[in-house]
Amino acid sequence: MNDLPEVKYNNVLVVTSSQVAKMYGTTNQIVSKDFNRNKSKFTYGKHYFKLTGEELKKFRGTQFCGRQNDYCKNLCSSNSPLQISNKTRVLYLWTNRGALLLAKIIDTDIAWEAYERLVDFYFEKKDEATPLAQIPDIHSYAKPVFQTSSTKVPRNASWYERNRRRMNYLAQRSQRQTKDVYHHILKRLGEEFDLDAAKEIYTREKGYPPKYAMDVVSYFPELAELAEIHLGIMEKTTEKSIRDARRARESREEMENQ
């Protein structure tokens, strides 16, 4: 995230759809589909910019340009290593607010965590260079200034609770029931660990048996760590299957239209 190239349009820090898709653990097509389904929630200039035609051509030309003309100064970062394919006909650029709205729509733990990193290491970090004269005087605000704590909030100890939304979303994307996702993860864990023995240890140490199988996963760090790995593999495999199916469908449609 620290190496994310700085890209500006109209002197506003932005990220491309490709960057958003990669960081949010999804695809350009899904980002585009989610945007089109919720287009009424987005405002041009506030959440996103859409570049086409001559404007896109000019913007593409400013990348790596190193020129100091007014266009470059106002629209882009002259040292930006962003590369835009000549085949691109439409380019969406997302502002901080646009990236937040996309995270809300995609609504997965991966998207939310990626957005938090975007804010910490890209949007707010880059904005540190804002001239002092442009920063509002703190005394001009009517709201009181509250002291914040430096103590970190404890992380939810339950692996299941931390990843429940991810598993629900995965089940939705793969068109299967959430319990099938649970069973797949447990099956993979059972290939390496003795889950019956883990259940007995849980019962002995806690004084009562686990209500759900995922309680055992959350109780043992090694099980939770491996479950995290297999959940990530399932997510990547599902997205690849969706992409392959879409390409096959598009190929068939193209052949039928010839």
N, C-alpha and C positions, 0 to 999 in steps of 0.2 A: 504493500500500500504506500510505503514511503517513496517507492520508485515510480509511482503513478505520474505520467507526464502531465505537466500543468497546461491546461487548455482553456483559453478564454474566448468568449464571443461577446461583442458589445461591452467589453471590459468586465464580464461576469465569468467567474469560474464555472466550468461545465464539465460533464463527462458524456461520452458517447453511449449509444445503446449497446454496442459490443462490450464496452467496459462494464456497464451495469450488469449485463447478462452474465459475464464471466464471474464477477464478484458475487452476484446474488445466486449463483449456482443454477442458472437456467439458460435459455437460448434467446437469440435475437428475435426469433419468431414468437416466442411466448411473451417477451416484453412488448412487442408490437401488438399482439392480440389483446393483452391485458390493457394496453393503452387505448386501443380502439373501442374496447368494451366499456371503458370508463372515461371516454374522451370529454364528457361534459364536466368532469371534476377538474380537468386541467385547464390552465390559462396560459395562452401564448405570451412569452416574455417574462412570465412569473415562474412557471414550472418547466418550460421547455422552449427551444427554438427549432424551427424546421427550415432546413436549407435545401433549395433546389436550384436548378438552372444556373444562371450567371452568378448568383450569390454563392452557391456551393462551389463553383469553379474558382471564384476569387478566394474563398476560405481555404480550399485545398492548396491553392498556390502560396498561401501565407505560411504554411507549415515548412519548417526548415529554412525559411527564406532569409532570416537575419536582416531584413530590410528595416529601415526606420521611417517609412512613409506613414502618413496619418492613418491609412487603412489598417496597417499592421499594428500600430500602436493601440488602436481602438478595438480591434476585433480579435486579436490573438496574441499569444505569447510567442515572440520571435524565436525562442529557443525550444519550442515544443517539438518533440520527436514523434508526434502523432502522424500516422500515415493513413491516407484515405484512398481507397481503390478508385481507379478511373471508371470502374463499372458502377460505382455507387451513384444512384440517381436522386436519392432522398437521404438526407442525413439529419437525425434528431440529436439535439444536444440538450442535456438535462441539467438543470440548476440544482442547488442544494435542496430546495423545496420539492422539485420534481423527483429527485432521487428518493426523498422521504415518502412521497405519495406512492411511488412504485413499490417501495418496501411494504407499505401498508396493504397494497393490493395483492402482492405476491404472498405476503404474510407467512413466511417461514423463518425459522430460527437463523438459517444461513443468511437470508436477506437482511434481517434485523441486525445481526452481528456485523455484516459487511457494511451496512449503512453507518453504524456507530464508528467503524474504523474510517470510513470516508470522512465523517465529520472531524474525527480526532486528527487524522493524518493528511487530509487533503483540503477540505473546505475551510475549516477553522485555522489550520496550520498556515495555509497560504495567505489567509486574510490577516495574519499577524503583521504583514507589511503595510497595512492600511495607515495612511498618514495620520498623525496625532490630531490634526485639526479636524479630521472627518469623524473622529470618535466623539459621540455625545458626552457632555459633561454629566457625570454620575449624579450631581446634585440637582440636575434638571428633571430627574424622574420623581414622580409623586410617590411611587411605591417605595417602601422601606427596603434597605439592603440587609439581607439575612446572612448570618455567618453559616458557612457550610462545613460539614464534617470531613475530616481526612481519613476516617475509619472506613475500610471497605465493607460493603454489605455482604454477609455470608452468601455463598452460592447455594442454590437449592440442592440438597444432598441427593435427591431422588433422580436417577438417570431417566426414569420413565417420565417424570413430570417435565424435565428439561427438554425432552425430545418428543413429547406427545404430539405437538403440532406438526413436527416434521414427519412423523409416521402417518398421521391422518392425511397430510397433503400427499405423501407418497402413495398411499392407498387410492386416493382420488385420481392422481396422475396415471397410475397403473391399472385403474378400473378394477380394483379388487377390494375386499373387505379389510378393515384395519387389523382384524385378528389374524389374517393371513400374513401380514407383515410381521406381527409378533411371532407367529409360529416359525417363519423363515429364520428370524434372528435367533430364536431359541434352538432351532435345529443346528445352525452353524456353531453356536456356543457348545452344544452337546457333542459336537465332533472333537472338541479339544478338552472340555472339562466334564467332570462327573456332576451333572446337575442334581441327581438324587442325593449325592453326598453333600452338595452345597445346601440343599433344602434341609437336610438333617442338622447341619452345622447352624444354619439360620434358626431352626426351632430350638436347638439346645442353648444357643447364646441369647436369643431374644425371649425365650420362655413361652413362645407360642408359634404355631406354624404360619408360613406366609399365606396371605389371603390370595395374592396373585403371583404368577410366575415371575413377573417383572419386578416384584419386591425383592426376589433373590438377586436379580441382576443389579439392582440399585445397591444392595447390601455389600456386594463384593466388588471392590475397585477393578480387579482384573477382568471380571465379567463385563462391567460397565465399559471399560476401555475397548474390549473386543467387540462389544455390541455397537459402539460408536463407529468402529471401522466398517463393520458389515452393513450398517445403515447407510453409510456414505457410499459403499459399493453398490448397494441396491438403488440409490438415487441416481448414480451415474449410469448404471445399466438401464434403468427405466427411461431416462432422457435419451440415451442412444437408441433404444428400441423405438421410441416415439419419432425421433428424427429419421430413422431408417424406414419406418412405415410411411411417413409423410413423403419421403423421396420416392419410394416405390409407387405411391398413389399418384404423385405428380408425373412420374415417368409414364405410367399407364395412360393417364389423361392426355399427355402430350402425344403418345402413339396413336390414341384414338382420334385425336384431332387432325392428324396428318392425312 
